[in-house]
Each structure stands twice: as C-alpha cells, then as structure tokens.
C-alpha cells in the first residue's frame, strides 16, 4: 500500500521525516522572528534584506526536501499503481512553485 493517499490528500510520514521537516521549519520560524526584531529595533535595511534572503533560501531548501520526498513516494507509488493522474498533479504543483 502506498504511503500517499491521493483520495484524502494525506501522507503518512516517518518520525524521522517529520522531525527533519519540523527542524527546518523551526529554523525558518526563528529567522523570521529575528527579522521582525530587526525591523522593530530599527535595523539597517541591507542587514534586514540579507536576513530575508537567508530565510528565503531556507524556505526553498524546505520546499526542495518536501518535493523530493513527494516525487520519491507519492508520485512513484502512484505511477507503479497505474495512476497517471499523479503526473498531472505534479506538473500543476511545479507550475505553482515556478511563479
């Protein structure tokens, strides 16, 4: 049975996957709080912009990790099961990510 349930749009993740994703999100959340503090404390514009670039890079890394796992599990499992609609869903997702 596939780890990805396309009807309910849920995904069973291992504890390790959840921990890795949540760790990344915690770091991103900390970066965002730091940026807010810089704004509240009248931080210099270029310093704030540098931190926003770092937060964007961290979010991109999170997105890449999640997308990779989605392709390895949900998409691959769907294709093995003969469900070609997973390709269309992936293409739609990629279009959204490229905006």
N, C-alpha and C positions, 0 to 999 in steps of 0.2 A: 504494500500500500504506500502511496506517495505521502511525503511529509507536508505537501502543499495541497490544501483543499480549495479547488477553484470555485466550487458552488457557494461556499460560505465566505470565501476570500479570507481565510485564516492560514496561518503557517505554524506548525509545531517546530520550535527551536530547541536545541540542546541547551543545557545550563551554560556551557562554555560559550555558545553563540550569544546568548542573552547577556552574559557577563561582559563579553568583548564589546558588543554594541552599546550597552549601558555605560561602560567605562568611557567610550568615545563621546557619548552624549554628555556625560558628566564633565569631561574636559571642555567641551564646547560651551556648556552652560556656564562654567567658570570663566571662560574667555569673555562671554557676553556680559556677565556681571562686572568683570574688570573694565570692559569698555564703558559700561554705564557709569561706573565710578570715575573713570577718567573724564567723562562728559560733565558729571556733577561737580567735579573738582577742578573744572576749567583746564583740562589737559590740552596740550598743544595739538593742533589739527593733524599734523603729519604723524605724530605718535598714535593718535586715535586711528587714523587711516591705516597705519601699519598693523595695528591690532585687529582691525576689521578684516584685513587681508589674511591674517593668520587664522581668524575664526572661519572665514570662507573656505580656506584650504582644509581646515579640519572637518568642516561640513561636507566638502567634496570627498574627502577620504572616507567618511562615514557612508556617504551615498555609494561610492565605488564598492566598498565592502559589502553593503547590503545588496546591490545589484549583482555582484559576482555570485553571492550565495543564492540569489533568486534564480539566476541562469543555471547554476550547477544543480539545483534541486528542483524547484517548481517547473521551470521550462523543460529541463531534461526529462524529468519524470512524466510530464505531460506528453512530450513527444514519444517517449517509449510506450506510453499507454495509447498512442494513436490520436491524441488530442492536438490537432494543428492550430486550434484557436489560441494556444499559448504563444505562438509566434506573433500573431496579430496584437495580442495584449502587450508583448514585449516591445514591439515596434511602436505602439501607442505610447508606452512608458518612455521609451527613448526619445520620441518627439518632444514630450513634455520636459524631459531633462535637458534638451538642447536649446530650449528657448532662452 
